[in-house]
């Protein structure tokens, strides 16, 4: 079984990577799947009190909504 700390570090690094300009969504993900993914990530981050990652996730949600409105 994987160490919980490893999973948490992997999660944090993955969310932090969303700040990078080279980060992209998987090409076959539609808007609904992206929203669900972000919702689940936010729930996980809130439960574990990863507040910096919560901010990143909310920013990505906001960007997603802004691009949808264009």
N, C-alpha and C positions, 0 to 999 in steps of 0.2 A: 504494500500500500504506500502511496506517495505521502511524503511529509506535508502536513498542512502549511507549514511555513513556505515550502517550495511553491505550492499552489498560490498562496497569497502573494509571494514575490513575483511569480509569473503574471498574475492578474495585474498587479501594480505596474509592472514594466509594459505590459500590453496596452493598458489604458494610457500610460505616460507617452507611449509611442504615437498616440493620436495627435499629439502636439506637433509632430514632425510633418514637414511638407510632403514627404515621400509616402506617407500612410494613405492607403486606399481601401475602399470597401471591396469585398469579393465581387467580381463582375456579375455574377448571377443573382445577387441579392436585390430584391425589390425594396421599395420604400417601407412596406409593412414589416418585412423581415428585419430591416435595419432598426426600426422603432422598437420591435420586440427585443432585439439583442441589447439595445441601449437601456431599455426598461429593466431587463434582468441584471445587467451590469450595475445599474444604479442601485437596485435592491441589495445586491451583494456588497457593494461598497458602503452603503449606509449601515447594513448590519454589522460590518466589521470596522466601522468608523474610519474609513479611508476618505476623509473629507476632501483632500486635494484631488483625488480621483473623481469624486462626486462633481466637483466644479468642472473638470475636464469633460465628463460625460454630459453634463447639462449644456456646456458650450457646443459640443458636437450635435446634441439634439436641436439646439437653436439654429445652428448652421444648416442642418438638414431641413428644418422648416423654412428657413429663408430661401434656400435653393429651390424648394418645392413651389414657393410662391412666385418665383420668377418666371 
